[in-house]
Amino acid sequence: MGRVIGLVAYHVFKESVRDKVLYNLVLFAVLMISASYLIGQLTAGQDVKIIKDLGLAAITTFGLLIAVFIGIGLVWKEVERKSIYSLLVKPLSRRQFILGKYCGLGLTLVINVGVMVVAFYAVLAYMAAITPADLRAAWTTPAPDPALLKAVLLIVVELLLVTALALFCLVTVVFLVARDLFFPSSRDVEVWFGFELHGLAARLDERAGVAWTIDSTTGNARRSVARATDREIDVCAQCHARRVHIADGYAAGAPLLDFYDPLPLLPGLYHPDGQQKDEVYNHGSFLQSRMYAFGVTCGDCHDPHTQKLRLPGSGVCAQCHRAAKYDTTAHHGHPRGSPGSACAACHMPVSTYLEIDRRHDHSIRVPRPDLAASMGVPDACAACHAGRGSAWAMAAIVRWSGRNPAGFQRFAAAFAADDSGSTAALTPLLALAVDPGQPAIVRASAFARLARYPGAATHDAALRGVRDPSPLVRRAALDAVELEAPAARIPMAAPLLADTVRAVRQQAAWVLAAVGDSLTAPALRAAWLRASEEFVASQRYNADRAEHRVTLGAFFFARGDTTAAEGEFRAAVRDWPRHVPAATNLAGILSLRGREDEGQRLLREALQRLPDDAELHLALGVSLARQGRLAEAIAAVSRAVALAPGNARYARTLAALRQSTPR
């Protein structure tokens, strides 16, 4: 607990010292303390006393101002920026959050009081140095009196008490405002910032009227009524999913994809077998699990009111899996009660994020040491048996279970081939994309990956995908539709301009950007205008990120509005000068508008900041080639190839330039 509080306090301190208000207050305090010397000169023999009184008063007053101006934003800023949502779903209790904030502000106050005390003693030391010895002898205490530190200590205690009171009041006000704004009629807000209301939960609880009955033969439970919707899971997913927030205003029970665009299982985010790699939270992992396929919801395992497991440890699993069958050495191969016998140890291995967040993988899979050996994916067995190796772990599983583990997830080979860039990935990806037996998240991920494989087979698969009942699949199938010529996209994507969910409509607008304004049928025209407006609004909503400004610029460019496109790219370069796509896209627009030299200056300025970025060297080389400066162009592209030797596009560009060189 102490380490978590310390980390929160450290980051509060780092954020506080970047606040310009803090520097202004401290500087003004130092000036006031220094000015106390001049004021002291106006008194008759009381100069030392006046300096001490004014100095201590300045330390107290400006310490309180620092506590007010810095402390008032500690929690409110988190709520305003909505970063508190992601904080409170982490293994960080509210007590740790508030104590960490308090300790961080306390550290800031102590250090700044220390700075003011140094200035205070400097003034007193100067006073003592310039005062004649006979006058100093008349002083009852020395000017830089060490006893003054007792007063300073009491001032610090006072400031810390005031800070504690202010933080408590602020937190209470924030809670009451949140309650009155969002839960005006509820009497059930006992879970602070838990966003859980009994009446709301009753409407969204997918388990209402549902019973799970364990089959005596299999030892596994069956749900009495099939899960009809994902409403409960979607409520959790708004915070527990790796997603793009595409619109504001989500209310519990609304379609998730009207406000969020969840990311599929892509390289860099997930391992090829679907295990979590980057910080993807839980939603994408859970959607690929056998538990989700069998109707399990978040509330089956987690109590939404307490935000804890319904039963501790493996007891939560025993609700649906008979302990007499599964909590045995014959099943898990470990002594009962040992760490390795816990269900989560094998089926939900842990990854640690941000140093403190130990997150279980919610894909709830069978351990596959064989995939760890062949694909380099994490091996749950290695968490306890790191020195034994995957071959040993695989042999041990086969020895006690009598069979090779297969598990529910069967897409690892296809995704691993795609991750490695193998053309052999096309056939298994096509099979996954159109297989209705696969989870929707897996089929959506296959379509997202097919966007790199143009051809008739991908076209046929995408044609089926845009008609899929799952909005996740329809949304991802549009990525594959982008491979088509603009006019050929219309019959595939235009119907989705009027899709039931916003994420699909917006992606359809993006895919049809080059031809959308040519749609003349009244219904299609109206749908296009609505979807394109939604797309623009979504990018504006996320305009605090460079990639969304660049995306909006590309959308305007595809529609033929180069002026608006240049404006978006230029804004991205201005606000994020190290964002490479912003620089390369702006240079491209400038070239199209006959300002090649300006674009080259832009690229050279970007290269001064990022001299080893291959894409910038390539863009500069292409720009030089357009001006016929082939020798310089070849040098620039050669640098790009040297920086990224495995990039086939760079190599092809260099080869084409060399072939164009006069012999």
N, C-alpha and C positions, 0 to 999 in steps of 0.2 A: 504493500500500500504506500509506504514512504517513497519508494522509487517512482511510482506513478505520479504522486503529488509533486515530487521534485521535478519531473519532466514537464508537467503543466506549468509549474512556477518558473522554470527556466525559460520556456517559450513566452510566458507573459512578460518576463523581464526583458527578453530580446525585443518584443513588440513595443514595450513601453519606451525603451531607450531610442527607438526610431521616431518617437512622437515629437514633432517640432514644438508643441506646446510645452513639453517638459523642458527643453533647452531654453526656451524663452523665460520660463518661470525661474529656473535656476540662475540664469544670467541676471535677471532683474533682482533676484534675492542677493546675489553677490554685489551688485551695484549698490543696493540699499545698505548692505552691511558696510561697504566701503564709505558710503556717504555719511554713515553715523560718525565717522571721524570728524568730518567737517562740521556737523551739527554740534559735536562735543566741544569744538573750539569756541562756540558761542556762549558756553556756560562759564560760570565763575567757580573754578576749582572742582567742578563735578564732571569733568570731561570723561574720565575713565568710567564712572558709574553710568553716564549717559550712553557711552559706546556699548557697554555690556548690556544695558537694558534694551537698547534699540536692536543690537545684534541678536539677542535671544528672541525678541519679538518678531524680527524678520524671519528667523529660522522657523518659529512656530507658524506664523501667518502663511509663508510660502510653502511650508510642508503641508498645511491643510489644503492650500490651493492645488498642490500636486495631487493629493489624495482625491480631491473632488474631480478635477479635470481628467485625470488618468483613470481613476477608479470607476467613474460613472459609465464609462464605455466598456468595462471588462466583460459584462454579461450581455448588455444591450446590443453591442456590436455583433456578438455571436448570433443573437436572435435576428437582427436586421439583415445580416449577410446569409442567414440560414445555415451557417456552418455548425450551429448547435445541433442540428438534426443528425449530422454524421458523427458528432462527438458523442451524443447520448446513446447511440446504438453500439458503441464500442464498449469493451470491458473496462469502462471508466464510470464509477458510481458518481452520483450527484454530489455526495460528500467529498469525494476526491477532486471533482471538478471545482467546487467552490473553495475548498481548502487550498488547492493549487493556485487558483486565481488570487486568493488572499495572500498566500506566501510570496507569490511573484510580485504583487504590488508592495508588500512589506519590504521585500528586498530592494525594490526600486526606491522606496522612501528612505531606507537606511543609508543607501549609497549616496543619495542626493543630499540628505542631511549631513552626511560626512563631508561632502564637497563644500556645503555652506559653513560647516564648523571649521574647516581648513581656512576658508576665507576670513572667518570671524577671528580666529587666532592670529592670522597674518596681520590683520588690522591692529589687534592688541599688541602684537610683538613690535610692529612699527611704532606704535604709540610709546611703548617702553623704550625703544631705541633712541627716539628723538627727545625724550624728556630728560632734563638735567637730573643728576643723582640726588641733589638736595630735595627736589620735588618728589622724586620716586620714594624717598625715605618717609615722606608724609602719607603715602598710600597705606591704607590698612591691609590691603591684599595686593599682590602683584597684578599687573595688567593681564598677562596671559595666565590666569589663575587655573591650575588643574582642577580645582573644585567646581569650576563651571561645567565640567563634563557630567557632573551629577544632574545639573539642570538639563543638559542636553539629553541625558538618558531618560529623564522624566518626560521630556518633550517627545521623544521617540515612542515611549509607552503610550502617551496621549494620542499620538497620531495613529498608532496601531489600533487602539480602541475605537477611535473615530472611524477608521477604515473598516473595521469589523462591523460596526453599527451601520455604516453607509452601505456596505456590500449586502448585509442582511436585508436592509430596507429596499435596496435596488432589486434584489432577487425577488422579494415579495411583490413589489410593484410590477415587475415583468410578468410574474406568474398571474397576478390578478388581471392585468391587461390582456394577456393571452387567453385567460379563462373567459373574460367578458366579451372579447372579440370573436372567439372561435367556439366557445361552449356556453352561450348565454343562458340556456335553459337547463343545463345539466346540474345535477346535485352530486355527480359521481366523478369528481376531479381529484380524487385522493392520490392518484399517481402523478407526481409533479412532472410536467412536460412529458408524460407518457403517451399522450394523444390517444387515450383509451377511454371510451365511454361505454357504460353498460348498455344503454339503449342502442348505440351504434353497433356495438359488438353483437347484440342479439340479431340485428338485421344482416350482419355480414358473416356471422359464424357459420361456416360450411358444415359444421358438425352437428348443428341443431337437428334433433330427431334421428340422428345416425348412431348406429351401434356397430362396434367391431367385435366379431366373434372368432375366437381362435379355433381353427380346424384341428381336431384331435389327431388326424393322420399326418398332416404336414407340419403342424406346430406353428403355422402362420395364420394371421387374422384376415378376415374378409370384411369389407365394408358392406353394411346392409343395403345402402342406397348409393349408387354411383355419384361421384362429385359432378355437379351440373355446371358449375362456373369456377373461375379462379378469383372471385372477388376478395376473399380473405387473403389469399397469397399476394394479390396485387397490392393490397393495403400495406403489407410488409415490404413489398418490392420497391415502393417509392423511395425507401432509404437503404434497403438491403440488396440493391442491384447495381451493377456497373451499367450506367445508362446515360443518355443525353437528355437533359431537361428541356423539352421542346416548347412548353407552354406553362404558364402559371395558372393556379386556380384548381388544382386537384382536390377533389373531395372523396372521402372514403366511399367505395362502391362504384366509382366512375371507372370506365375502361382505362387501364394503365397506359395503353399506347395512344391515348388522346393527349397525354401530358409528358410521357417519357418514351424514349426510344432505346430499349435494352440492347446491349451489344451482344452479338453471338459469340460462339466459341472460336476465337481467332488466335493466330500465332502471337506470342507476346503476352496475351491475356491468360490463356490456358495451355496446358501441356497437350500433346496430341491425343492422349487418352481422355481428355476432359478434366483432369485434375487442375485445381486452381494454381496459377503461377503468379500473375500480378495480383493486385488487390482488387478482386472482382466481387467481393462480398459473397452472398449466398444464393441469390435468385437463379442465376444461370447454371450454377452447379446443381441446385435442387431440381430444376426442370428436366435434367437429363437422368434423374435417378429412377430406380424401380419404385421407390416409395411414392413419388409423385404420380407415376403411371398407375399405381394401384389406388389412388384417391386420397393419399395422406395430405394434410394441410399443415401449415406452420403451427396452428393451435393444437394439433394432436400431440405435439411434443413440448411446446412452449406455452406457458400460461401468459396470455397477453396482458393481464393485470399486474402480475408481479415481475414479468419479463424474465422468469426463471424456468428451468425445466419442470415439467409436471411431477416428475419423480427423479430422485438423484441418480447419477451414474447410469449404469446399465439398466436400472429399473425402468427408465423411460422406454427402452427398447422392449422390455419384457411385457409392456402393455399389449403388444401385437405378436411377439415371438416368444413361444413358450420357453421359460427358463430351463425346464427339465430337459429340453432338447438342445437348446443353444448355449446355455451357460454351463457347458461341460467341457472337459478336456478333450473328449472325442471330437467336438466341434472346433474349438479354438486352439487346441494343442498346447495350452499353457496351464499351469497349476491354478486352480480356482482361487480367486482373491488376489492374484498377482496382477501387476500393471498390464501385462500382455493379455489377460483374460477379459479386459474391458472391451465392450463392443466398439466404442469409438476409437480405441487404439489401432484396430485393424481396418475398420470400415470408414472412419472419418478422421484421417490423419490431420495433424495440426501444422499450419504455417503461421509464422509470426510476422506481423506487419507493424511498422512504426515503433519497433522495439518492445511494445507492451501488449500488442493486440494478437493474442493466440487464437487463431480462427480455425475451427474445424471445417474440413471440406464436406459440403453438404450434398455431394454427388453420391454419397453413401454406397461405395463400391466394394467389390471383392478385391482383396490384395492380388496384384499381378506382378510378382517379381520377374517373370519372364519378359514382360514389356519394359520393365526397368532395365533389363540387360540389353534388349534389342533396340529400344528407342530412347533410352536415357531419361525416362519419366521417373518421378519420385517413387520410392519403394517404401510402403508403410512398415515393412519388416525391419528396414534399416534404422528406423528410429530407436529400436532397442538392440538390434544385432548389427551394428554398423560394420564391424570387422569381419563378418561372415560372408558377405557377398550375396548377390541375387540368386546365383545358382544354388547355393546352400539353402536359401529360403524357399526356393521353388521345390527342391527335393523334399524339404521338411513338410510342406503343405501336401504334396502328393502322398507322402508316406502316411500321414495321419488321416487324410480325407479319402485316400484311395482313388483320386481323380485329379485331372488338371483343372484348375480354376478357369472359368470362362467369364462369369459375371453378366450383368445386364447390358452394359455399354459395349457395343461391338464396332465402333467407328475408328478405333485408334490407328489401324493400318492405313486407312484412307487419308486421315488427317496428317499422319506422319509423312506419307509420301508427298502430300501437298506442301507441308512445311519445308521439306527438303528440296522443293522445286522440281520434282520428278514428273515427267509427262504421264507416267503410269498412274498418276492420281486421278486422271479424268474419269475413267470407267467406274471405280468405286465411289467417287463423289457423285456421279450421276445416279448410281444405284441408291445411295443414301438419300439424295434429294427427293426422289419420287417414291420412296418406300413409306407407305402409311403406317407401318409398324414401328417406325422410328419416332422418338420424341420430337415434338415440333421444334425445339431449340436445336436439335441435331440436324434436322432437314434444313432449317433456316441457315445454319452454319455452313452446310454443304453448298447451298445456293450462293452465299456470300463468297465462298472460296471459288465457285465456278466462274465468277466474274473475271477470272484470269485465263479462261479457256474458251476462246471464241470458236464457233463452229455450229453445225446443224444439230448435233446432239445436245449441246447446251441450249440452243434455241428451243428445241422440243421440250426439254425439261422446264425451261422458264415459262413456256406457254402453259404448262400444267401448274407450275408454282403460283402464278398470279391468280389462279382460280382456287387455290387451296383454302379450306375453311379456317385455317389458323392465320391470324393477322401477322404473327411473327414470320411465317413462311412467305406470305404475300409480300411483306416489306422487304425481305431478303431476296426474293426472286426478282424484284425490280433492279437489284444490283447486276444480275445477269442480263437483264433486258438492255442495260446500258451498252452492251457489246454490239447491239444492232445499229444499223444506220438510222439516223434520226427519223426518217419517214417510216421506216419499218417498225419503230417503237409504238406508233400510234395505236394499232389494233391490240397490242399487248398491254399497254400501260394506260391508255385513255379511260377505260372503264373504271380504273382504280382512282381516278380523280374524284370520284363520288363515293369512295370507300367509307365504311362505317367508322373507321378510326383515323385520327389525324396523322399519325406517323406514316401510314400507308399513303394517304392523300399527298402529304408533303413530298415523299420520295417519288411519287408519280409525277408531281410538278417538276422536280429536279430532273428526272429522266426525260421529260418532254419539253424542257426549257427552250430548245432550239426550234421546236415546231409548234409549241402550244398556242402561240398567237395566230397560227394559221387555222386553228379549229373554228369552223363556222356553224356547225349544227348547234342550235340554241342550247340544248341541254349540256352538250360537251363544253360549249363556250362558257356557260355559267359555272360549270364545275371547275374548268381550268382557272378562271379568274379567282374563284374562291380558294382553290388549293394553292395557287401561286401567291396569293395574299397571305395565306397561312404560312407558307414557306418563308417569305420575307419577314413576317412578324417573328417567326421562330429564330431566325438568324439575328434579328435586332435584339431579341430577348437575351441572346447569348453573346452580344457584341463586346462583352468584357474579355473575350478570348479571341486570339488572333485568327484561329482556324475558321471561326464563323464569319469574320469580316472577309476572309479570303473566299470562303464558300459563296457568300452573297455576291462578291465581285464576279466570281465565275458564273453565277446564275444570270446576272445582268449581262455579262459578255455573251453568253449563249443566246440571250434574247436580242442581241444586237445593240444594246445600250452601252457603248464603250465609255461614254462620259461617266455614267454611274459606276461602271466597273472600275474605272481608274480611280474614282473617289474612294471606293472601298479598299482597293489595294493600297492606295496612298495612306489612308488612315491606319491600316495595319502596319505599314512600314514605319510610320511616325510613332505609333504607340509601342510596337514590338520590333525594334530595329534588328534583332537577331533572329527573327522568324524568316527562314529561307523562302518558303513558298510565297510569302508576301512580296519579297524582293524580286523573285524570278517572274512572278505574274505581272507585277507592275512594269518590269523591264519589257516583257512581251507586249503589253498594251501600248507602251510608249513607242515601240518599234512599229506596231501596226498603224499608229497615228503619225508616222514619219519623224519620230524624235529618237532615232537610234543612238545618237551620241549621249543624250540625256539618260537613256537606259543603261548605257555602258558605264557612265559615271556612277549611277546608282549601284550597279553590280560591283564596281571596284571599291566603292565605299563599304559595301557589305563584306567584301573579301578582306578588307582591313580589319574588320571585327571578327570574321570567321575565316582565317586564311586556309584552313584545311577542310573546307566544305566542298565536296566534289560537285554537288549540284550547281553551286555558284560558278565554279570554273567551267562547267559544261555550258551553262547559260551564256557566260561571257564569250566562250569560243563560238557558239552558234551565232551570237550577235556580230562578232567580228567577221565570221564567214559571210554573213549577209552583206557586209560592206566590201567583200572581196579581199579582205586582209587574211589570206589563207595561212601564211606562215605563223602569224600571231594566233589565229584560231586553232591551228594544230597544236601549238604549244599549250594553250589553255586546256584543250580537251585531253591532251596527253597527261596533263597534271591531274585531271579528273579521273582518268583511267588508273594512274598510279595510286591515287587515294582510295579508289574502290575497284581493285583489279578483277573482282568477280562480277561486275555489272555489265551485262551483255549489251545494254542500250548504249552505254558509253563507248564500248569497244566498236560497235557498229557505226556510231557517229564518227569516231576517229578514222575508221577504215574508209568511210565515204569521203571524208575530207582529203585524205591522202590520195584517193583515186582522182579527185578533182584537181589536184595540183599539176600544173603544166610540167611536162618532162622536157 
